[in-house]
Amino acid sequence: MKYILIITATLFTNLAFGQSESEKDTLNSNPDYDKALAEKLGADDYGMKSYFFVILKTGTNSTEDKNLISESFSGHMNNIHRLVKEGKLIVAGPFGKNDKTYRGLFILNNIKTAEEAKDLLQTDPAIKIGLLDYELFTWYGSAALPEYLPFSDKIWKSNP
């Protein structure tokens, strides 16, 4: 009898002063939720996932060899395109002039560890020879971020 009284009191308190679990789920759920898309993108319950955020900065190699610099940055661009096609890079771009040595950024996708990210960054010729260096951070952002890529290829007129 004692246990029935405790259960009844608990249920009454929840009904009188709070919401049931199903009511909470209804209030916090997204009517537009697409489970298949969320799973495809690796989203957690909040529609987020972890990425690696890379700040590219001026490296220690101060060569003035114009051919080496040109070849390295051409390879840098080719590497960017390859990583995008592989689904490993979803954002890349340069920074404007700044009082730091910051040159640009990458957001790496579908990379499991910092070591894997570092190995991937070493495939960039400009990083490999020290024209660029980087700072690496884990970053928690929208899992939908990669979805902009199919559209980005439809809006450029000139290939950089």
C-alpha positions as CSV (number, residue, x, y, z in Angstrom):
1,M,0.0,0.0,0.0
2,K,2.9,2.3,0.9
3,Y,4.4,1.9,-2.6
4,I,1.0,2.5,-4.4
5,L,0.7,5.8,-2.4
6,I,4.2,6.9,-3.4
7,I,3.6,6.0,-7.1
8,T,0.2,7.8,-7.0
9,A,1.8,10.9,-5.4
10,T,4.6,11.0,-7.9
11,L,2.2,10.7,-10.9
12,F,-0.1,13.4,-9.4
13,T,2.9,15.7,-8.9
14,N,4.1,15.2,-12.5
15,L,0.6,15.8,-13.8
16,A,-0.2,18.8,-11.7
17,F,3.2,20.6,-11.8
18,G,5.1,19.2,-14.7
19,Q,4.8,17.6,-18.1
20,S,4.9,14.0,-18.9
21,E,7.8,12.6,-20.9
22,S,5.7,12.3,-24.0
23,E,4.6,16.0,-23.7
24,K,8.2,17.1,-23.2
25,D,9.2,15.1,-26.3
26,T,6.4,16.7,-28.3
27,L,7.4,20.2,-27.2
28,N,11.1,19.7,-28.0
29,S,10.7,17.6,-31.2
30,N,11.2,19.0,-34.7
31,P,8.2,18.4,-37.0
32,D,10.5,18.7,-40.0
33,Y,13.0,16.1,-38.7
34,D,14.4,13.9,-41.5
35,K,15.9,10.8,-39.8
36,A,17.5,9.5,-43.1
37,L,19.2,12.9,-43.7
38,A,20.3,13.2,-40.1
39,E,21.9,9.7,-40.3
40,K,23.5,10.4,-43.7
41,L,25.1,13.6,-42.3
42,G,26.2,12.0,-39.0
43,A,24.0,14.4,-36.9
44,D,23.4,14.0,-33.2
45,D,20.0,14.7,-31.6
46,Y,20.7,18.4,-31.9
47,G,21.6,18.3,-35.6
48,M,25.2,18.9,-34.8
49,K,28.5,17.0,-35.2
50,S,32.2,17.5,-34.6
51,Y,34.6,18.8,-37.3
52,F,38.2,19.9,-37.3
53,F,38.6,23.6,-37.8
54,V,42.0,24.6,-39.3
55,I,43.5,28.1,-39.3
56,L,46.1,28.3,-42.0
57,K,48.9,30.7,-41.2
58,T,52.2,31.8,-42.7
59,G,54.8,29.0,-42.4
60,T,58.5,29.2,-41.5
61,N,59.7,28.7,-45.1
62,S,60.6,32.2,-46.3
63,T,61.9,31.1,-49.7
64,E,61.8,33.7,-52.5
65,D,61.9,31.0,-55.2
66,K,58.9,32.1,-57.3
67,N,58.6,28.8,-59.2
68,L,58.5,26.8,-55.9
69,I,55.9,29.1,-54.4
70,S,53.8,29.0,-57.6
71,E,54.0,25.2,-57.8
72,S,53.2,24.8,-54.1
73,F,50.2,27.0,-54.2
74,S,48.9,25.4,-57.4
75,G,49.3,22.1,-55.6
76,H,47.5,23.6,-52.6
77,M,44.5,24.4,-54.8
78,N,44.5,21.0,-56.4
79,N,44.7,19.4,-53.0
80,I,41.7,21.4,-51.8
81,H,39.6,20.2,-54.8
82,R,40.7,16.6,-54.2
83,L,39.7,16.8,-50.5
84,V,36.3,18.3,-51.4
85,K,35.6,15.5,-53.9
86,E,36.5,13.0,-51.2
87,G,34.1,14.6,-48.7
88,K,36.9,15.5,-46.3
89,L,36.9,19.2,-46.8
90,I,33.7,21.3,-46.7
91,V,34.9,24.8,-46.2
92,A,38.1,26.5,-47.4
93,G,39.0,30.1,-48.1
94,P,41.5,32.9,-47.5
95,F,41.4,35.6,-44.9
96,G,41.8,39.2,-45.8
97,K,44.9,41.1,-44.6
98,N,45.2,40.9,-40.8
99,D,47.7,41.7,-38.0
100,K,48.2,38.0,-37.3
101,T,49.9,35.5,-39.7
102,Y,46.5,34.0,-40.5
103,R,46.0,33.2,-44.2
104,G,42.8,31.1,-44.4
105,L,40.8,28.3,-43.0
106,F,39.6,24.8,-43.6
107,I,36.8,22.8,-42.0
108,L,37.6,19.1,-42.3
109,N,34.7,16.7,-42.4
110,N,34.5,13.0,-41.5
111,I,37.8,12.9,-39.8
112,K,38.0,10.8,-36.7
113,T,41.1,12.0,-34.9
114,A,43.5,14.9,-34.7
115,E,46.3,12.6,-36.0
116,E,44.2,11.8,-39.0
117,A,43.6,15.5,-39.6
118,K,47.3,16.2,-39.3
119,D,48.2,13.5,-41.7
120,L,45.6,14.8,-44.2
121,L,47.0,18.4,-43.9
122,Q,50.5,17.1,-44.8
123,T,49.1,16.1,-48.2
124,D,49.0,19.9,-49.0
125,P,52.2,20.9,-50.8
126,A,52.3,24.4,-49.3
127,I,52.0,23.0,-45.7
128,K,54.4,20.1,-46.4
129,I,57.2,22.5,-47.4
130,G,56.4,25.1,-44.7
131,L,55.0,27.9,-46.8
132,L,51.9,27.4,-44.7
133,D,51.5,26.2,-41.2
134,Y,48.3,25.6,-39.2
135,E,46.5,25.5,-35.9
136,L,44.0,22.7,-35.4
137,F,40.9,22.8,-33.3
138,T,37.9,20.5,-32.8
139,W,34.7,22.3,-33.6
140,Y,31.1,21.5,-33.0
141,G,28.8,22.8,-35.7
142,S,25.7,22.0,-37.8
143,A,25.8,18.6,-39.4
144,A,24.1,20.2,-42.4
145,L,27.2,22.2,-43.3
146,P,28.3,19.8,-46.2
147,E,24.9,20.3,-47.8
148,Y,25.9,23.7,-49.2
149,L,28.6,22.2,-51.4
150,P,26.4,21.0,-54.3
151,F,25.1,24.5,-54.6
152,S,28.4,26.2,-54.4
153,D,29.5,24.5,-57.6
154,K,26.6,26.1,-59.4
155,I,27.3,29.7,-58.6
156,W,30.9,30.4,-59.7
157,K,31.6,31.9,-63.1
158,S,35.4,31.8,-63.1
159,N,37.5,29.1,-61.6
160,P,39.9,30.6,-59.1
